[in-house]
Amino acid sequence: MISFLKINKSLVTYSLIFLIIIPIFGFNFLISFIGNILLLIFLVPILILLITLISFNSFNSKTNTCNKCGTISLGLNDTCMNCGADLGDISAKNFENSQKPSETIIEVKAEEVN
């Protein structure tokens, strides 16, 4: 018996832990514990992916592209770092020209089809 304990010390330890936890906390605890571990294994990568996508979208919204030279600048710069063009006018023109889809008028010409 002593040699068995020396060889399989971890098996005996885990068996004793299992036999102590099950009567005290019950099978419901064991099933909930395993379920929570599986949720963490699957949900943590999804959470990391969502945080990455949100940060990428935030990064994309802060970029300005110069219409003259095509240089991409980050942040709220007023002038292009490459050619010196005014980026404030570009963003203001884009903002003024953008209309809500409900306010736009689409003209349709009717034609007779033979």
Summary of the structure (lengths in Angstrom):
residues: 114
radius of gyration: 32.4
end to end distance: 100.5
largest distance: 101.2
contacts: 205
relative contact order: 0.05
helix: 63%
strand: 7%
